[in-house]
Amino acid sequence: MPPATALSPISDFAAGSRSLTDDGPIDGRRAGALISTEPGEAVHYALFTIQERGTLFVSPGDKVYQGIILGETARLNDLEVNPIKETKPTNVRAMGEDDAMLLIPPRKMSLEQAIAQVEDNEPVEVPPFAIPQRKQFLDPNPRKRNERNERKTDAEAAAQPVISSSAWSGTA
């Protein structure tokens, strides 16, 4: 796919274009998504543990909600994680313990990159300052029910016998 090109940059705004061929659907993400299970503000401690599972799209302090895609995982299936989990308070703290938790900078995507990455059940939101992706069903129960129904209909469609046109015409 050719890269996008800016046509006319005008004072913090640029119109752009991208040429697509009619070779079928755009390839989406080939990996699973890291999906938020809780609404709130993303916390440094939680994102540090989540970053071991994949590439993050959010930073500490970003507002998140249930069903928002926090990042991408190398696994094929989606993984639900809690980005607002705080550290457990204890009386004993090691000096510099919190300084050792360094986050890899999140991957910020343009609108074009977000559109190219989403799957069929993931709309892209376009608020003024960020471009988050989310699941179509924010609640995990309807989302899993929908995935089961899709797998069931795919299996039923694959099990249907294919009847050739010669069988209908009476000639074999």
Backbone hydrogen bonds, N-H to C=O, Kabsch-Sander energy under -0.5 kcal/mol:
donor,donor_aa,acceptor,acceptor_aa,energy
5,T,17,S,-1.7
7,L,15,A,-3.1
8,S,15,A,-1.0
10,I,13,F,-4.1
13,F,10,I,-0.6
15,A,8,S,-0.8
17,S,5,T,-1.6
20,L,18,R,-0.5
23,D,21,T,-1.1
29,R,117,Q,-1.6
32,G,73,T,-0.7
32,G,75,R,-3.4
34,L,71,G,-2.4
35,I,33,A,-0.7
35,I,79,L,-2.8
36,S,68,I,-2.4
37,T,81,V,-1.9
40,G,64,V,-2.6
42,A,62,D,-2.8
43,V,83,P,-2.7
47,L,43,V,-2.6
48,F,44,H,-2.1
49,T,45,Y,-1.4
50,I,46,A,-2.1
51,Q,47,L,-2.4
52,E,49,T,-0.6
53,R,50,I,-2.2
54,G,51,Q,-0.6
55,T,72,E,-2.3
57,F,70,L,-3.8
58,V,70,L,-0.8
61,G,42,A,-3.1
62,D,59,S,-1.8
64,V,40,G,-3.3
67,G,36,S,-2.3
68,I,65,Y,-1.9
69,I,133,Q,-2.8
70,L,34,L,-3.3
70,L,68,I,-0.7
71,G,34,L,-1.1
72,E,55,T,-2.6
73,T,32,G,-2.4
74,A,53,R,-0.6
79,L,33,A,-3.1
81,V,35,I,-3.1
85,K,82,N,-0.8
93,R,91,N,-0.5
97,E,94,A,-1.7
100,A,96,G,-1.0
100,A,97,E,-0.5
101,M,98,D,-0.9
102,L,100,A,-1.4
107,R,56,L,-2.8
108,K,106,P,-0.8
114,A,110,S,-2.4
115,I,111,L,-2.4
116,A,112,E,-2.1
117,Q,113,Q,-1.1
118,V,114,A,-1.4
122,E,119,E,-1.4
125,E,132,P,-2.3
134,R,123,P,-1.8
135,K,67,G,-2.3
136,Q,121,N,-3.1
138,L,136,Q,-0.7
143,R,139,D,-1.6
144,K,140,P,-2.5
145,R,141,N,-2.2
146,N,142,P,-2.5
147,E,143,R,-2.1
148,R,144,K,-2.4
149,N,145,R,-2.3
150,E,146,N,-2.4
151,R,147,E,-2.3
152,K,148,R,-2.4
153,T,149,N,-2.5
154,D,150,E,-2.2
155,A,151,R,-2.3
156,E,152,K,-2.3
157,A,153,T,-2.3
158,A,154,D,-1.9
159,A,155,A,-1.5
160,Q,156,E,-0.8
163,I,161,P,-0.6
164,S,162,V,-0.6
167,A,164,S,-0.7
168,W,164,S,-0.8
169,S,165,S,-1.3
170,G,166,S,-0.6
171,T,166,S,-1.0
